[in-house]
């Protein structure tokens, strides 16, 4: 059996002085299962290669030597992508970086952890067997088909959607117990032992009853388990899943002082969404502590059957009809049509950290008796309408679609887009917020549908608009908390809110060559501030305007929280122009 080597440990071999190989293969047979566990142990055996130049200790500490390129074959057993070989010395550039960040990448070589001192011994591959209750092939669920379309569009860049988690292992748990828990974990959840591919009738999910999963095991120096885990996660998440040939789940285990310390979990978005990941994290922790979680009662196969029969099919038909009606009421596009491939960094995301927005949004939510998410959605429509000059704004909302206990416990992607259309021409902002609540609820209600049925409706609308249709503006409130728990102490009056503006920061997050969106605003959560992230196509929204659009949220929300804001006045000039003027007045 070939064993994958992780670059963390290959790097140790490269840096060892003299002609010595620091690892030797050892095997241990588990008495309970008979499985052979293979590991690399330290040794002083002669190294047969020609000696390579070794940097001096001083130069190593200042500039760590490049790590050898890791291949997809070594980590997953799958062939390399010709465009994105994976290696610790080949980190994804910002335009290829995953949107799910556990920790920020090192700012410089000096900040990068020196992995020679982090890793003590070996990586190894353990084979985890699983055995479930059924095997079956069925159509993909609507949620799976929605993300399948995006994954295929991105191609080799689809690792952008991968989801990673790092889980602490409770004290007193042995390696064998972790392996047993992971085997049960995959056995319980059918989606983790599923292959996805196209057949003549469309995309399908193929659930396997039995099989094996590779578990990468790595040893870390004392106190360095977290750093090694982050490095493992960074590499595993950077590989695009080949869904027809591999499971949509990768895992690794980091040992410290011979005991399990941290588990690394990487999921394909085709298997789970962020809600489903929370269910999986809770399930694994219960398996590890022996509390015996209940068996999942609703799996993707059941969901697919529900969507093609009875109430589920009727809900999908009603949602498709809602899309058909709504598309007749909105402008086909908010921006001019752009042709061509653009530039390598055409799509730019900036992030704003604003305590003032958090306080003002809370004031408005309490005044209008709605959620803070509703206030932020209304602000997005108002700012976008002012910037583009349109009276009606169409946004696609990211709908979680977890409406009952059964769907809330389902481990599968349930997310689809909801079509939201709002008139933002002449009300006060508070009136707009109240209308946003009802309009948004109706949009979310009609967000479960067969993607192919809605694609046909979109094709009809595209023909009516002579090809101009572009629903490329999105809003996604990703927070799990509607209220901020530790807001700054202020009287929420004009002076207090404007004083908070000095604490606002806007930072660069990343850039991409391709994105299937023109304007994408999403939230993040922090207990004491509002985190807003705006990704935009700089062919249509210059980078300077992205910054000003984020600050326009502040001006709009603060002015409305401290008085009555008429949207007609807000729209009288482009949002960026009025924002620049307002910020100048405040600074003055």
Secondary structure, DSSP 8 states (H G I E B T S, - for coil): ------HHHHHHHHH-SSSEEEEEEEEEE-TTT--EEEEEEEEEEE--S-------HHHHHHS--------HHHHHSS---SS---BTTB---GGG--S--SS---SSGGGS--HHHHEEEEEEEEEEEEE-S--EEEE--HHHHHHHHHHHHHGGGGGGG-EEEEEE--TT--HHHHHHHHHHHHHH-GGGGEEEEEETTEEEEEE-SEEEEEEEEEEE-TT-HHHHHHHHHHHHHTS---TTTS-SEEEEEEEETTEEEEEEEEE-TTT--HHHHHHHHHHHHHHHHT------S--HHHHHHHHHSHHHHHHHHHHHHHHHHHHTTS-S-SS----S---TT-EEEEEEEEHHHHHHHHHHHHHHTS-HHHHHHHHHHHHHHHHHT-SEEEEEEEE----SHHHHT--S---EEEEEEEE-SSSBHHHHHHHHHHHHHHHHHT----HHHHHHHHHHHHHHTTT-----EEEE---S-SS-SS------SHHHHHHHGGG-EEEEEEEES--S-SEEEEEEEETTEEEEEEEEETTTS-HHHHHHHHHHHHHHHHHHHTS--BHHHHHSS-HHHHHHHHHHHHH-
